[in-house]
Structures are given as structure tokens and as C-alpha cells.
Amino acid sequence: MVKSRNLAAACTWLCAAASLLGIAISSSAPANAAAPKAEVIHWWTSGGESSAVKQVAQAFRNAGGVWVDSAIAGGDQSRAVTINRIIGGNPPTAAQFNTSKQFTDVIEQDMLNNVDAVAKAQDWDRILPEPLIDVIKHDGHYYAVPLNIHMQTWIWYSKAAFKKAGIDKEPASMDEFFAALDKLKAAGLIPLAHGGQSWQETVLFSALLANIGGRELYLKAIRDRDQTTILSPAFRDVLLAFKRMKSYVDPGAPGRNWNDATAMVISGKAGFQVMGDWAKGEFTNAGQLPGQHYGCIAGLQPDTPYLMQGDVFVFPRTDKPEAIKAQQLLAQVVSQPALQIAFSKLKGSIPVRLDAQSNELDLCAQKGVAIIKDRTRQVGVTEVYLTPDQNGAMQDILTAYWNMDTRVEKVQRSIARALKY
């Protein structure tokens, strides 16, 4: 839970800042007709996620608001409900989206209120990571409030599995990574815990592209969609390494959920998993500690890009003064460093604000915070640069390549075509 002194400090700051915006804030949380009321649609429904969003709800109440929770399981379903309600003239006060191009069309259709007042007051242009600014800022206006950063391509490993396989240190290069996988296989363990789902294959491919190709190759291929780069020998090497990873996966992988794959690492049955930092919640729930029971690697090279996404709140367009007050108050609450720390401790993420104090976060999260302070390592996930259609097409190609015997050159041409426009 957020410590009382942090909440008190946050409330003091909010009262001062909100007065500039014409928002009346109470230091207590009485539910009365004058209090700003916010219906919030989100898909944080699992145990850890539910605990995390309660931090936001309580902070909003402490700032004088009334939180109306509309949790909808599944991101696709939640987003669809939000958009349908906006189109139908019955929008929620706020809604969760990922930090990606998921809501670009909503912005272009003029369906959202901006949060420029909050962004200017807090100097977002300076304190937020550039790849995320590029997603939430359009034509000079901010249309979403980022809450956290998730890194998609962490490499998790079991200390018990390492001991059994005779691996005495974590890998610090691709060659060492493959050598460790070979040792795990020789020891009779599953080298790589994997869930055979298309989005998980994209995560694994992204990890290899970032670690083998580095920032330049990754951005040229994914952000710039450069045809020459995608058809190059360097990109071909990444695809071959991706296919090689299949030899380290057990036959039960197809259809497996990511958290079931994480459980294999937790039990020591498997050595590695490549997955986002939300996997930490599974280790925590099992009573395991980073550095003691498991390890976390953000990149195999000192300059491996940190592939970022996260969660944001958007605010559907409305002209109702009471709704606008609630939106502005929620934007202020969500963007506070103390709340972002409290949220991330339960969600497994890190704060999006680079000025947040991270000493309360776990070992892995502190690694992430240290990395993103180096702006050269700040890079978005594929969904930050690609439209949903482009990302989906590439995902289908990668999954087909993973599961079938296809010539790598054909895969390169297919990806090049899919990302050409």
C-alpha cells in the first residue's frame, strides 16, 4: 500500500497544482455530489493487477474524487467496449490503453480530450522517455497520461537450474546464452520455457533482434521499416537465431500460457524464459526473490536497447464541466511519482517518470530504472512503431516460421512486404 506520508505529500502537491487548473480537491475522500466522479474502464483483473489498480483508485479518492471501477477482462475486449461507448455517446471518464498505436485512430477521429495542462505543468517533454512521448503526443498535444513502463524482453533464469547444469554465471553475450542453453539441455532440463502463442513468439524474436542487431538494426527494421535492412544478412542472422531457439523448447510448448511457462522456471524444471517484467508477479507470488532464487537480464550487451511499452489512461471527449474536472484530477493523480512507485511495486513495472525515486522497487526494477536513464537505450516495442495491422501481419509470419520448415529468405521477403506500407 502507498505509505501515508507519500499520500499526504501527494495530496498537498495535488491541491496546489489543481488550483491552477480550477479543480476543487478535498484532503479527505467524502463521496458527495460535488466530488469529481470518474468511471474508469480497464482490464487489470488478475490478482497482482487488481491490487495495483486499487492503488490508483485509493489515491484518486484521497484527492477528493469518486472512483467508479469498470473492470473488463481482456485488453481487446476492454478497448472494444471503450470505443463502442465513445461512438455511442456514452463514454467513460477514462480508459486504459497500452502505450502503443492502439489509440491513434481514436485521436485522429477527435474522440479524446487532451491533457496539455497537466503535461505542461509537469514538463513531460523533459521528464518522459522519448519513445513514449512519440506515442501519446500528436500534433503538439498530449492525449494520454502514462502510468508505467513495462519492458517486454527480460531474460529470466532459475538459480536452481543453473546450479544443476553447472552454470556459474549469467550469460553476457549471445554465445554465452546459447552455451548456457546447451548445458541445461545436457543436464536433462528444459532450456527455454516458452508458451507457443503468436504474441510470445514476437516477444522472443524482438529480444533476439535487440540483443543481436542492437539499436540501429532494430530501429531501421521496425521503426523505419527499411526494406534493405529487412532483406539484409544481419536481419537474416536474427531470424536464424530465432529459429534455433525452437530446439531448446519442450514439445508441450504450443498453446501454453506465459504464466505457465514462468512456473516452469520457478520450479527449476526450466532454465530460461524470455518474457516481460509482468512475470515478476509470478515469482513474487511463489515466494521467490530476485538475486536469490532467480535472476533477471535486461540485455546481453551493455547497450542492448530497453524495449518499452506500458499503460496509459485516455480521456474520451466531453464538454461536461464535471467530467472534465474528474479527468483533470485523475490525470494529476496518475502522473504522481509516489503513486507510480506504489503501482509498479505490485504490477512488476517501473514508473514512467524518470524523476521517480526507485529505492523501494525490487532488484530487477532498479536495473530497469537505471537503464532508461540512458536515453540511447530507450526504444519502443514493435507496437510503438507499427500499426496494429502491420504488427499482426509480422506476428503471423514469425509464428508460421517458428512452427514450419520455411526458408529464411522467404520469411525476410514476407516481412518486408508486410511492413512496406
N, C-alpha and C positions, 0 to 999 in steps of 0.2 A: 504493500500500500504506500501511497505518497506520504512522506513524513509531514507531520503537522506544520513544522516550521517552513517547509517548502511551499505548502499550500497557503500559509499565511503570507509569505513573501509574494507568491504568485498573485494572490488577491489584491495586495497592495499595489502591485505593478499594473494589474488589470484595471483597477479603479482609476488610476491616473491616466492610463492610455485610453480607456474607454471614454473618459470625459471629453477627450479631444474629438471623439467621434460622435458625441451626443448620445452615448449609451448609459443608461442608469443601471448601476450594479450595486447589489447589496452584499455585505460581507457575510451574511448568513444565507440560507437557501430556502426561504419560505415559498411554497407553491401557491402563488396568488395570481389574480387575473392580470396584474401589471407586469409580472415577471416574463422575460423573453422565453418563449416556448419553442423548442426545436424538435421536430420529428426527424430522426436520423436513420437512414437505411444503410445497412452494412451486412457483410457476410462473415463476421467474426463469431463463429458459433461453436468452435471446438473449445476444449477446456481452457487451454492457455490463452487462446484468442479472446474468449469470453471474459476472462479475468482482466486481460489488458484493456478491453474497451470499457470495462467498468471504471477504470482509472479516469478515462476521458469524461464519462458521464458524471462521476462524482466531482471532478474539477469544474465542470460546467455548472453543476448545482451550487457548489461553493462560491461561484462567481455570480450567483443570483438567478440562474436560468432554470428552466424546467426541461428535463430530458425525456423525450418520448422515444423509446427504443423500438426499432423495426428491423429485427434481425432476420435475414433470409439466407438459408443455407445455399452455398454455391455462388461463386463470383459471377458466372454467366447469367444465372437466374436473377441475382440481385441487381445487376446492371440493367437487365431487360425490364424489370419492374420499375426501376427508376426512370428509364427513358419513356416507357409507356405512360407513366403517371405525368411526366412533364408534358408529353404530347397531348394527353387527355385533359390537361388543365387542372390537375390536382397534384402538384409537385410536393415532394417532401421539402423540409427546410434545408437539408443537407444529405449528401450521399457519398459513400465510399467508392473510390475507383483506385486502380493501380496507377503508379507513376509511369505512364506509357501513353501511346496514342489512342487508348481506349475511348477517350472523351473528346478527341479532336473534332469529330463531326458535330458533337453537341455544342462545342464552342462556335464552330463555323455557322451553325444554324441559329446563333444568338439565343441559346437556351439557358445561359448561365449568367449570374451576376458576378462581377469581378470583385476582387479583394485588394484593390490597389492601395486603399488607405492603410491597411494593416501592413502590406508589403513595404510601402514607403516608410512608415513609422519604424519598422524593424530593419530596414536596409537589406532586404532579401537579395538584391543584386550583388551584395558583398558577401553575405554570410552563408548562402546556399550553394551547393555544388552546381557547376555549370550544366552538366548533362540533364539535371532535373529541372533547372530553370528553363531550358530549351523546350521541355515538355509542358510546363504549366504556364508559361508566358507566351501570349500570342498578340502580335501587332502592338506591343508595348504595354499590354495589360495582363495582370495575373488573374487566372481563373480557377485556381485550386490552392488549397493550403496543405503542404506536405507535412506528414506527421513523423515519418521514419524512413530509414533506408534498409532494405534487405539486399544482401549480396548473394547472388544466385549460385555461385560456383565454388563454394568451400569444399575442401577435401577433408573428410572426417576419417579418423582411423582408431582402431581398437588397440589399446596398450597391451591387453592380454594376448590378442592375436599376434601382435608384433613380437612379444616375448616367446611365444610358441614357435614362431617361424625364424627366430634368431635375427630379427631386425633390430639393430641397436640405436638407430636414429631415424628421424623422419626424413623423407626424400626432399632434396633441394634442387632437383632438375628432372626433366622427363626421363632421362636414362636411369636415374636412381628410382624414379617412380615405377618404371617397368621392371627394374631389378627387384624391387620390393614385392610387386605383384607376382613375379615368378617364384620368389621364396615362399610366399603364402600358399601358392598352388602346390609347391613341392611338399609343404607341411600338411597337406590334406585339408586346408581351409578354403573357403570361397574367397578369392582375392578381391572381387568387387561386388558389393551388394548393389543391385540395380533393380529398379521397377520398370518393367517393359511397357512403358506408356510413352506416347509420342512426345509429350512435353518434357519428359525426363531425358529422352534421347537428345533433345535440343539443348538441355542444360549441360549434358555431358559433352556434346560437340562444342558448345560455347566455351567450356572450361579448357578444352584442348586448343581451340583457336586462340584463346587469350594467352595460354601458357607457352604454346609453341610459336605462334605467329607474333605475339606481342601486340602492343597498342596500334602500331602502324598497320599491320596486316588486318587486324580486327576491324578497325575503323574504315579502311579502304573497302573491305568486303561488305560489311554490314551497314555502316552509316552511308558511305558513298555509293555502294552497290556497283563498284568499278568492275566492269566486265573483264578487263585484262587481269586484274588481281584474282578474281574468282577462277579464271582459267589458267592461273599460273602454277608452276611446280610447287611453290611454297604452300598454296592452298590445297593442292593435291596431297602434300605430305600430311597436312592436318587431317584430311579425310581418311587417309590410310591409317593413321594413328587411332582415329575414332573407330574404324572397323576392327583394328587389332584389339581394342578393349573388349570386344564381344567374346574373345577367347577366355576372358577372365570371369565371365558371368555364369552363374549356375543355370541349369535347364528350367528351373522354376520361376525365372525372372518375368516372363511375359505376363502382363496384366497386374503385376504386383504393385501395390500402393507404395508411395515413397516412405511412409512411416513404418511399414512392414520391413522395408529394406534397412531402415535405420535400426530397427530392432535386432537385425542380424549382426550389426556392428556392436550394438550394446551387449549382446550375449557373447561376443567373441567368436561367433560362428563365421563371420566375415571380417576381412581386414579393413577395407576402404569403402567409402561411399562418397560420391560427388553429388552434393545437394545444397540447397540454400540454407541460410542461417536459421530458418524456422525449425530445422532439425534439432537444434539445441534443446527445444522444449521436450523432445522425446528422451534425450539423455538426462535432463533435469528430473523429469517425472520418474525415471528409473533410479534416481538417487546417485547418479554419476556426476563427477566433477571434471571440468576441463583441466588438462595437465596431470591429472591423477589417474583417471580411468580411460580417458580418450583424448585425442589430440585434434587440432584444427589447423589447416593450412589454407591461407587466403590465396597464395600463389607460389609457384615453384621457383620463380625468379624474383629478385629484389624489386623489379619494375613491372611485374605482371599487373595488367590493368584490373581494377576492382570493379566488377560488373554490377552496377547498381540498378535497383528499382525500389519500390516501396509502396506506401499507401498515402492517399490524399483524400481530402474532403472537397467536393464541389458543391456549389450553392445555386440551385435552379432559379431562373429568373422570376422575380416577383416585384410588384410595386407596392405591396402592403408594408407600411412602416413597421408594424410589429414583427413581421417576418424578417425584414432587413436588419432590425436590431438584433434579433436572435442569430442571424447569420454572422453579423459582425462580431458578436460576443463569442460565438463558437470559434470563429477564425482566430480571435485573440487567445482563447484558451488553448486551442490545439497547437499553436505556434510557440508556446512557452517551453523553455529548455527543461525545467523541472518536470513538467508533465511528460515530455518526450523521453526523458530518462526513465521515469516510472513505467511508462508504456513499454519501452523496449526491454526492460528487465523481464517482463512477462512474455513478450512477443518473440524475443530472440533477435530483434533487430538492433539498430543503433539510431540515435537521434539524427534528424536531417540537418539540424543546426550545428554548424561547425564550432560554435562557441559554447556548446553544452559541456558541462563538467561530467566526465565519464568514469570517475574513480569508483562509482557504485556498481558499474557494469562488470560482467564476468571477464575472464581472461581473453576469450575469443573476441568478444565485443570490443574490448580495449584495443586489440590488434586492429580491428576494422577502423575504429576511430582514428588511430594513429596513421593508418594508410591513407584515408581520404583527406587528411590534411595536406597531403602531397597532391596538388591538383593535376599533375601529369598522369596520375593513376586513376583519376575519376573518369569512368567510362560507363555508358548505359548498357543494359541488356538488349537483346535483339528487339524486344517490343518497344524500346525507347526510340529506335531509329526506323523500324519497319511498320508499315500499316498492318492491321490485323490480317488482311488478305495475304500480304507478302509473307508475313511471319508464318501463317498457317500453311502456305504452299511450301516454304522451305522445310517446315516441320514434317510434312508428309513425305518429302523427298528423303530427308535424313532417316526417317523411320523405315522407309522401304529399303534403303541402302543397308541399314542395320540388320534387317531381317532377311534379306535376299542376296543372292550372289550376283552383283551388278558391277560392271566395270567402273572404276573410279572416274574415268574421263567422261563417261555418260552422266554420272552424278554431277560433275562440275558443270557440264552444259545445261543440265536441268535446273540447277540452282541459278546459274547466270540468266536463263530465260525467266525464271520466276521472279527475280529481283530487278529485271531490266527496266520496268516501268513503275 
